[in-house]
């Protein structure tokens, strides 16, 4: 079994046209996703999404990088200090 890490992926979506491609990416990584919470911040016309993952480090980095390449989307990963499983 491949070693995995627990991580929180924070995503800010400023471009509504990037929502569908973002959801497609998240669907590709669905087996690693533990939970997801999305908050529309209407006052600023953005969406804030938190994704909790238990995945190999390279999968987390890959997903974060692909999301960050979407127009008007920012993503940052925060890794737990738990030992790899």
Legacy VTK file of the C-alpha trace (Angstrom):
# vtk DataFile Version 3.0
C-alpha trace
ASCII
DATASET POLYDATA
POINTS 85 float
0.000 0.000 0.000
1.277 3.452 -0.932
2.036 5.877 1.913
-0.467 8.706 2.271
-0.669 12.074 3.973
-3.593 13.944 5.464
-3.906 17.441 4.044
-6.274 20.374 3.835
-6.535 21.988 0.414
-7.798 25.568 0.562
-9.275 26.893 -2.683
-10.488 30.394 -3.560
-12.501 30.718 -6.773
-12.764 34.235 -8.195
-13.756 33.236 -11.750
-17.179 31.529 -12.005
-16.173 30.032 -15.375
-13.599 27.875 -13.559
-16.155 26.130 -11.325
-16.959 23.318 -13.784
-13.300 22.490 -14.605
-12.573 22.578 -10.855
-15.373 20.108 -10.134
-14.056 17.837 -12.902
-10.599 17.832 -11.296
-12.040 17.097 -7.867
-14.030 14.227 -9.344
-10.809 12.718 -10.743
-9.366 12.672 -7.197
-12.606 11.584 -5.454
-11.051 8.421 -4.002
-8.698 10.557 -1.895
-11.253 13.108 -0.680
-12.441 12.647 2.922
-14.657 15.727 2.988
-15.487 18.954 1.240
-17.043 22.238 2.340
-17.854 25.145 0.050
-18.796 28.647 1.143
-20.122 31.225 -1.286
-19.050 34.700 -0.167
-21.590 36.747 -2.067
-20.390 40.127 -0.784
-17.057 39.584 -2.566
-18.439 37.364 -5.353
-16.026 34.505 -4.608
-16.292 30.923 -3.426
-14.101 29.407 -0.736
-13.704 25.634 -0.726
-11.971 23.370 1.790
-11.037 19.851 0.739
-9.665 17.292 3.207
-7.575 14.569 1.590
-5.821 11.376 2.612
-3.597 10.790 -0.387
-0.036 10.205 -1.552
1.977 13.411 -1.379
2.464 13.523 -5.140
-1.321 13.274 -5.706
-1.938 16.192 -3.328
0.731 18.296 -5.024
-0.569 17.395 -8.470
-4.171 18.285 -7.612
-3.136 21.551 -5.972
-1.011 22.510 -8.977
-3.717 21.665 -11.516
-6.304 23.644 -9.557
-3.955 26.603 -9.230
-3.545 26.701 -13.018
-7.274 27.325 -13.541
-8.034 30.984 -14.379
-9.059 32.963 -11.306
-8.451 30.088 -8.880
-5.908 29.882 -6.050
-5.089 26.695 -4.134
-2.777 25.984 -1.207
-2.164 22.697 0.602
-1.589 22.392 4.332
-0.169 19.044 5.462
-0.748 17.425 8.851
2.214 16.451 11.003
0.845 12.917 11.336
3.282 10.255 10.221
2.669 8.853 6.758
0.249 5.943 6.785
LINES 1 86
85 0 1 2 3 4 5 6 7 8 9 10 11 12 13 14 15 16 17 18 19 20 21 22 23 24 25 26 27 28 29 30 31 32 33 34 35 36 37 38 39 40 41 42 43 44 45 46 47 48 49 50 51 52 53 54 55 56 57 58 59 60 61 62 63 64 65 66 67 68 69 70 71 72 73 74 75 76 77 78 79 80 81 82 83 84
